[in-house]
Amino acid sequence: MVSKELIVNSSTGLHARPATLLVKKASSFKSDIFMEFNGKSANIKSLIGVLSLAVTKGGKITLSASGDDEVLALEEVSKLIESLQ
């Protein structure tokens, strides 16, 4: 298992559009990928799960991945989150 902490810089946090992009990216990997925010955790292959976390701009999240492609999955999902404006 690998994990990484990030700050969400998207002006609207992880609302519907960026959450949808995130779910699509995460779903392309075999690994299980989770996001933790404010003590809650969700599978980021689930749109409802991501939206239920209600991540806001400046929110500190922790991503974790475990599985065959965990390192690549974490790297690619992190890049996507960091690129959101």
C-alpha distances in whole Angstrom, upper triangle without the diagonal:
4,7,11,14,17,20,22,25,26,30,29,26,24,27,28,28,25,23,24,23,20,19,21,19,15,17,18,14,13,10,9,10,11,13,15,18,21,19,18,15,16,14,15,17,20,22,24,20,20,24,24,21,25,23,26,27,25,23,20,16,13,10,7,6,4,7,10,10,7,9,12,11,10,13,15,15,15,18,20,19,21,24,25,28
4,7,11,14,17,19,22,24,27,27,23,22,25,26,26,23,21,23,21,18,19,20,17,15,17,18,14,14,11,11,10,11,12,13,17,19,18,18,15,16,15,15,17,20,22,23,20,19,23,23,21,23,21,24,24,22,20,17,14,10,8,6,6,7,9,11,10,7,7,10,10,8,10,13,13,12,15,17,17,18,21,22,25
4,7,10,14,16,19,21,24,24,20,19,22,24,24,21,19,21,20,16,17,20,17,14,17,18,15,16,12,12,9,9,9,10,13,16,15,15,13,14,14,14,16,19,20,22,18,17,20,21,18,20,18,20,20,19,16,13,10,7,5,4,6,9,12,14,13,9,9,12,11,7,10,13,11,10,14,15,14,15,18,20,23
4,7,10,13,16,18,21,21,18,17,21,23,23,19,18,21,19,16,17,20,17,15,18,19,17,18,15,14,11,11,10,10,12,15,15,16,14,15,15,14,17,19,20,22,19,17,20,20,17,19,16,18,18,16,14,10,8,6,5,7,9,12,15,17,15,12,10,12,12,8,9,12,11,8,12,13,12,12,16,17,20
4,7,10,13,15,18,19,15,15,19,22,22,18,17,20,19,16,18,20,18,16,20,21,20,21,18,17,13,12,10,9,10,13,14,14,13,15,16,15,18,20,20,21,18,16,18,19,15,17,14,15,15,12,10,7,6,4,6,9,12,15,19,21,19,15,14,16,14,11,12,14,12,9,12,14,11,11,15,16,18
4,6,9,12,15,16,12,13,17,19,19,15,15,18,17,14,17,19,17,16,20,21,20,22,19,18,14,13,10,10,10,13,15,15,15,15,16,15,18,19,19,21,18,15,17,18,15,15,12,12,11,9,8,6,5,6,8,11,14,18,21,22,20,17,15,16,15,11,12,13,11,8,10,11,8,8,12,12,14
4,6,9,12,13,10,11,15,18,18,14,15,18,17,15,18,20,18,18,22,23,22,25,22,21,17,15,12,12,11,13,15,16,16,17,18,16,20,20,20,21,19,15,17,18,14,14,10,10,8,6,6,5,6,9,11,14,17,21,24,26,23,20,19,19,18,15,15,15,13,10,12,12,9,8,11,11,12
4,6,9,9,6,8,11,14,14,11,12,15,14,12,16,18,17,17,20,21,22,24,22,21,17,15,12,12,11,13,16,16,16,16,17,15,18,18,17,18,17,13,14,16,13,12,8,7,6,5,5,7,7,10,12,15,18,22,24,26,23,21,20,20,18,15,15,15,12,10,11,11,7,7,9,8,9
4,6,8,7,9,12,15,14,12,13,16,15,14,18,19,18,19,22,23,24,27,25,24,20,19,16,16,14,16,19,19,19,19,20,18,21,21,19,21,20,16,16,18,16,14,10,9,6,6,8,10,11,14,15,19,21,25,27,29,26,23,22,22,20,18,17,16,14,12,12,11,8,7,8,7,6
4,5,5,7,9,12,11,9,11,14,13,13,16,18,17,18,21,22,23,26,25,24,20,19,16,17,15,17,20,20,20,19,20,17,19,19,17,19,18,15,14,17,15,13,10,8,6,8,10,12,13,16,16,20,22,26,28,29,26,24,24,22,20,18,18,17,14,13,13,11,8,8,8,5,4
4,6,9,10,13,12,11,13,16,15,16,19,20,20,21,24,26,27,30,28,27,23,22,19,19,17,18,22,21,22,21,23,20,22,22,19,20,20,17,15,18,16,13,11,8,6,9,11,14,15,19,20,23,25,29,31,33,30,28,27,26,24,22,22,21,18,17,16,14,12,12,12,8,6
4,6,6,10,10,9,11,14,14,14,17,19,19,20,23,24,26,29,27,26,22,20,17,18,15,17,20,19,20,19,20,18,20,19,16,17,17,14,12,15,13,10,9,7,6,10,11,14,15,18,19,23,25,28,31,32,30,28,27,26,24,22,22,21,18,17,17,15,12,13,13,10,8
4,6,9,10,8,9,12,13,12,15,17,17,18,20,22,23,26,24,22,19,17,14,14,12,14,17,16,16,16,17,15,17,17,14,15,15,11,10,12,10,8,5,4,4,8,8,11,11,15,15,19,21,25,27,29,27,24,24,24,21,19,20,18,15,14,15,13,10,11,12,9,9
4,7,8,6,5,9,10,9,11,14,14,14,17,19,20,23,21,19,16,14,12,13,11,14,16,15,14,13,14,11,14,13,10,12,11,8,7,10,9,7,5,7,8,11,10,12,11,14,14,17,19,22,24,27,24,22,22,21,18,17,18,16,13,13,14,12,9,11,12,9,10
4,6,6,6,8,10,10,12,14,15,16,18,20,22,24,23,21,18,17,14,16,14,16,19,16,16,15,16,13,15,13,10,11,12,9,6,10,10,7,8,8,10,13,13,15,14,17,17,20,22,25,27,29,26,25,25,24,21,20,21,19,16,17,17,14,12,15,15,11,12
4,6,5,6,9,10,10,12,14,15,16,19,21,23,23,21,18,17,16,18,17,19,21,18,18,15,16,13,14,12,8,10,11,9,7,11,12,10,11,12,14,17,16,18,17,19,19,21,22,25,27,28,26,25,26,24,21,21,22,19,16,18,18,15,13,17,16,13,14
4,5,5,7,9,10,11,13,14,16,17,20,23,23,22,19,19,17,19,19,21,23,21,20,17,17,14,14,14,10,12,14,11,10,14,15,13,13,14,14,17,17,19,18,20,19,22,22,25,27,28,25,24,25,23,20,20,20,18,15,16,16,13,12,15,13,10,11
4,5,5,6,9,10,11,12,14,16,18,21,20,19,16,16,14,16,16,19,21,19,18,16,15,12,13,13,10,13,13,10,10,14,13,12,11,12,12,15,14,16,15,17,16,19,19,23,24,25,23,21,22,20,17,17,17,14,12,13,13,9,8,11,10,7,9
4,5,5,6,9,10,10,12,15,16,19,18,17,14,13,12,14,14,17,19,16,15,12,12,9,10,9,7,9,10,6,7,11,11,10,10,12,13,16,14,16,14,15,14,17,17,20,22,24,21,20,21,19,16,16,17,15,11,13,14,10,9,13,13,10,13
4,5,5,6,9,10,11,13,15,18,18,17,15,15,14,17,18,21,22,19,17,14,13,10,9,9,6,10,11,9,9,13,14,14,14,15,17,19,18,19,17,18,16,18,18,21,22,23,21,20,21,19,16,17,18,15,12,15,15,12,12,15,14,12,14
4,6,5,6,9,10,11,14,17,17,17,14,15,15,18,18,22,23,21,18,16,14,10,10,11,10,13,14,11,12,16,16,16,15,16,17,19,18,19,17,18,16,18,18,20,21,22,19,19,19,17,14,15,15,12,10,12,12,8,9,13,11,10,13
4,5,5,6,8,10,12,15,14,14,11,11,11,14,15,19,20,18,15,13,11,7,8,9,8,12,11,9,11,14,13,14,13,15,16,17,16,16,14,14,12,14,14,17,18,19,17,16,16,15,11,12,13,10,7,10,10,7,7,11,11,10,13
4,5,5,6,9,10,13,13,12,10,11,11,15,16,20,20,17,15,11,9,6,5,6,6,10,10,8,10,13,13,15,14,17,18,20,18,19,16,16,13,14,14,16,17,18,16,15,17,15,12,13,15,12,9,12,14,11,11,15,15,14,17
4,6,5,7,10,12,13,13,12,14,15,18,20,23,24,21,18,15,12,9,7,9,9,13,13,12,14,17,17,18,18,20,21,23,21,21,19,19,16,17,15,18,18,18,16,16,17,15,12,14,15,12,10,13,14,11,12,16,15,14,18
4,5,6,8,11,12,12,11,13,14,17,19,23,24,21,18,15,13,9,8,11,12,15,15,13,15,18,18,19,18,20,20,22,20,20,17,17,14,15,13,16,16,16,13,13,14,11,9,10,11,8,7,10,10,8,10,13,13,13,17
4,5,6,9,9,9,7,9,11,15,17,21,21,18,15,12,9,7,6,9,11,14,13,11,14,17,16,18,17,20,21,21,20,19,16,15,11,11,10,12,12,14,11,11,12,11,7,9,11,8,7,10,12,10,11,14,15,15,19
4,5,8,9,9,9,12,14,17,20,23,23,20,17,14,10,8,5,9,11,14,13,13,16,18,18,20,19,22,24,25,23,22,19,18,14,14,12,13,13,14,12,12,15,13,10,12,14,12,10,14,15,13,15,18,18,18,22
4,7,9,11,11,14,16,20,22,26,26,23,20,17,14,11,9,13,14,17,17,16,19,21,21,23,22,25,25,26,25,24,21,20,16,16,13,14,13,13,10,12,14,11,9,12,13,10,10,14,15,13,15,18,18,19,22
4,6,8,9,12,15,19,22,25,25,22,19,16,13,11,9,13,15,18,17,17,20,22,21,23,22,25,26,26,25,23,20,18,14,13,10,10,9,9,7,8,10,9,6,10,11,10,10,13,15,14,16,18,19,20,24
4,7,9,13,16,19,23,26,25,23,19,16,13,12,11,14,17,19,18,18,21,23,22,25,24,27,28,29,27,25,21,19,15,13,10,9,7,7,7,8,11,10,8,12,14,13,13,16,18,17,19,22,23,23,27
4,6,10,13,16,20,23,22,20,16,14,11,11,10,14,17,19,16,17,20,21,20,23,22,25,27,26,24,22,18,16,12,10,6,5,4,6,6,6,9,9,7,9,12,12,12,14,17,17,18,20,22,22,26
4,7,10,13,17,20,19,16,13,11,7,8,8,11,14,16,13,14,18,18,17,20,20,23,25,25,22,20,16,14,11,8,5,5,6,9,9,8,11,12,9,10,14,14,12,14,17,17,17,20,22,22,25
4,7,10,14,17,16,14,10,9,6,6,7,10,13,14,12,11,15,16,14,17,16,20,21,21,18,16,13,11,7,6,4,7,9,12,10,8,11,11,8,8,11,11,9,11,14,14,14,16,18,19,22
4,7,10,13,12,10,7,5,4,5,8,10,12,13,10,9,13,13,11,14,13,17,19,19,16,14,10,8,6,5,6,9,12,15,14,11,13,14,11,10,13,14,11,12,15,15,13,16,19,18,21
4,7,10,10,8,6,5,6,6,10,11,12,13,9,8,11,11,9,11,10,13,15,15,12,10,7,6,5,7,9,12,15,18,17,14,15,16,13,11,14,14,11,11,14,14,11,14,17,16,19
4,7,6,5,4,7,9,10,13,13,14,14,11,10,12,11,8,11,10,13,15,14,10,9,6,5,7,8,12,14,18,21,20,16,18,19,16,14,16,17,14,13,17,16,14,16,19,18,20
4,5,5,6,9,12,12,16,15,15,14,11,10,11,10,6,8,7,10,12,11,8,7,5,7,9,12,15,18,21,25,23,20,21,22,19,16,19,19,16,15,18,17,14,16,19,17,19
4,6,8,11,15,15,19,18,18,17,14,13,13,11,8,9,9,11,13,12,9,8,8,10,13,15,18,21,25,28,27,23,24,25,23,20,22,23,19,18,21,21,17,19,22,20,21
4,7,10,14,15,19,18,18,17,14,14,15,12,9,12,12,14,17,16,12,11,10,10,13,14,17,19,23,26,26,22,23,25,22,20,23,24,20,19,23,22,19,21,24,23,24
4,7,11,12,15,14,15,13,10,10,12,9,7,10,10,14,17,16,13,12,10,10,12,13,16,18,21,25,24,21,23,24,21,19,22,22,19,19,22,21,18,21,23,22,24
4,7,9,12,12,13,12,8,9,11,9,7,11,11,15,18,17,14,13,10,9,9,10,12,15,18,21,21,17,19,21,17,16,19,19,16,16,20,19,17,19,22,21,23
4,6,9,8,9,9,5,6,9,8,7,11,11,15,18,18,15,14,11,11,10,10,12,14,16,20,19,16,19,19,16,15,18,18,14,16,19,17,15,19,21,19,22
4,5,6,9,9,6,7,11,11,10,14,14,17,20,20,17,17,13,12,10,10,10,12,14,17,16,14,17,17,13,13,16,16,13,15,18,16,15,19,20,19,22
4,5,7,9,7,6,9,11,10,13,12,16,18,19,16,16,12,12,9,10,10,13,14,17,15,13,16,15,11,11,14,13,10,12,15,13,12,15,17,16,19
4,7,9,8,8,11,13,13,15,16,19,21,22,20,19,16,15,12,12,11,13,14,16,15,14,16,15,12,13,15,14,11,14,16,14,14,18,19,18,21
4,5,5,6,9,10,11,13,14,18,20,22,19,20,16,16,14,15,14,16,17,20,18,17,20,19,15,16,19,17,14,17,19,16,16,20,20,19,22
4,5,5,6,8,10,11,13,16,18,20,18,19,16,17,15,17,17,19,20,23,21,20,22,21,17,17,20,18,14,17,19,15,15,19,19,17,19
4,6,5,6,9,10,13,16,19,21,18,19,17,18,17,18,19,21,22,25,24,22,24,24,20,20,23,21,17,19,21,19,17,21,22,19,21
4,6,5,7,9,11,15,18,19,16,17,14,15,14,15,16,18,20,23,21,20,22,22,18,18,20,19,16,17,20,18,16,20,21,19,21
4,5,6,7,8,12,14,16,13,14,11,13,12,14,15,18,20,22,21,19,20,20,16,16,18,17,13,14,17,14,12,16,17,15,17
4,5,5,8,11,14,16,14,15,13,15,15,17,19,22,24,26,25,23,24,24,20,19,21,20,16,17,19,16,14,18,18,16,17
4,5,8,12,15,17,14,15,14,15,15,17,19,22,24,27,26,23,25,25,22,21,23,22,18,19,22,19,17,20,21,19,20
4,6,9,13,14,11,12,10,12,13,15,17,20,23,26,25,22,23,24,20,19,21,20,17,17,20,18,15,18,20,17,19
4,6,10,12,9,12,11,14,15,18,20,23,26,29,27,24,25,25,22,20,22,21,18,18,20,18,15,17,19,16,17
4,7,9,6,8,8,11,13,16,19,22,25,27,25,23,23,23,20,18,20,19,15,15,17,15,12,14,16,13,14
4,6,5,9,10,14,15,19,22,25,28,30,28,25,26,25,23,20,21,21,17,16,18,16,12,14,15,12,12
4,5,9,11,14,16,20,23,26,29,31,29,26,25,25,23,20,21,20,17,15,16,15,11,12,13,11,10
4,6,9,13,15,19,22,26,29,31,28,25,24,25,23,20,20,20,17,15,16,16,12,11,14,12,12
4,6,10,12,16,19,23,26,28,26,23,23,23,21,18,19,19,16,14,16,15,12,12,15,13,14
4,7,10,13,17,20,24,26,24,21,20,21,19,16,17,18,15,13,15,15,12,12,15,14,16
4,7,10,13,17,20,23,21,17,17,18,16,13,14,15,12,10,14,14,10,12,15,14,16
4,7,10,14,17,20,18,14,14,16,14,11,13,14,12,10,14,14,12,13,16,16,19
4,7,10,14,16,14,11,11,13,10,7,10,11,9,8,12,12,10,12,15,16,19
4,7,10,13,12,8,10,12,9,7,10,12,10,10,14,15,14,15,18,19,22
4,7,10,9,5,8,9,7,6,10,11,10,11,14,15,15,17,19,20,24
4,7,8,5,8,11,9,9,12,14,13,15,18,18,18,21,23,24,27
4,6,5,9,10,9,11,14,14,14,16,19,20,20,22,24,25,29
4,6,8,9,9,12,14,14,15,17,19,20,22,23,25,26,30
4,6,6,6,9,10,11,12,14,16,17,18,20,21,23,27
4,6,5,6,8,10,10,12,14,15,16,18,20,21,25
4,5,5,6,9,10,11,12,14,16,16,18,21,24
4,6,5,6,8,10,11,12,14,15,17,19,22
4,5,5,6,8,10,11,12,14,15,17,21
4,6,5,6,9,10,11,12,14,16,19
4,6,5,6,9,10,11,12,15,18
4,5,5,6,9,10,11,13,16
4,5,5,6,9,10,11,15
4,5,5,6,9,10,14
4,6,5,6,9,12
4,5,5,7,10
4,5,5,9
4,6,8
4,6
4
